[in-house]
Amino acid sequence: MTLWQGRFGEQGPASELLDFTVSLQFDQRLAPDDLEGSRAHVRGLARIAIISREDAAILLAALDRVEEELTTGKFSFQPGDEDIHTAVERRVTEVAGDVGARLHTGRSRNDQVATDLRLFTKRELLLTARRVLALQEVFLHKATKAEDAYLPGYTHMQRAQPVLLAHHLLAHGWALARDVDRLLATRHRLDVSPLGAGALAGSSLPLDVDGVADDLGFASRFENSMDAVSDRDFVAESLFDLAMLGVHLSRMGEEIVLWSTEEFGFLRLDDAFATGSSMLPQKKNPDVAELARAKAGRLIGHLAGLLATLKGLPLAYNRDLQEDKEPLFDSFDQVNRALTALTGLMASATFDTGRMRDAADAPHVAAGDLA
Ligand code: ARG
């Protein structure tokens, strides 16, 4: 049974409707955040005495049980569990009986999903920033070890002037530093609790919106309830940050591909980070770098797709907003995997500084400086 069935006729929703609208298959991922949001909401309701301390304890125990079932894989999803919010609430009501129904007092799935997604994004942005720092560390380490190795610097893909290998590597490091800044700035901006905004116009109950914001670790809470339930700027900003980061990884990927060709010969990939060819045994393919180069396409697509979804949406919540999650989840997943793989690849790769020197010592490369 869906949360909104009460108002509708006997026969229930068409299977075609459910097939098309259900989001459970992907928003299950918000379960930990949904549980946190619900706990804070229950404590908030108890603080304003809309529910008794005893009922709050029953609800919190039911939420613990649901968490246990979800984490051990014992939770059984039912037809009609449209999304993770419905599934959790349905189960809480089964476990806690009538008291369970009080969980949703003064709350809508509209402020609930906005809260869940902010909590999720806040955590993920930090994890991604840490991964970026790990890759940056590798560039820094390689730059330190490069000492006075030098190679041609290129403009227009033409040899231009000799540059230190360290200088070149740290150029990538600086791009990554901006990525970290951006991820953290987005995280800072999204750190606002929408819980208490209700469906769109808050609640007639004297909800403790500041208390729940504080309880959930948000820096502040919404000022305008209609904005709070319909704002997905933080998703678009995160998608931009991840796309920009993806573009940086793509540029690194391209350089790794080039440098590991026989023509350049500047970089040797460790066997563990190269693939072979079944037909051409002489080959050592840079698949990791190629995929890192490719992922940017998909990340840019997710950003463009979400902006197109948001464009022209009237206030306040519209079901269109459900389309925010899959691109966001996928962008985090793809970027994180690319970061981890590239970090391993770079850490294990070695430079042929002799080849670099020979290329840079070609007489015309220093012509500008000599003149
Ligand atoms: N699954 C929905 C989403 O992701 C939750 C909110 C549904 N709200 C509603 N009024 N139908 O956006």
Residues whose N, C-alpha, C, O or C-beta is under 5 A from the ligand:
A	BS01	LIG	S23 D83 R109 N110 V113 L321 Q322
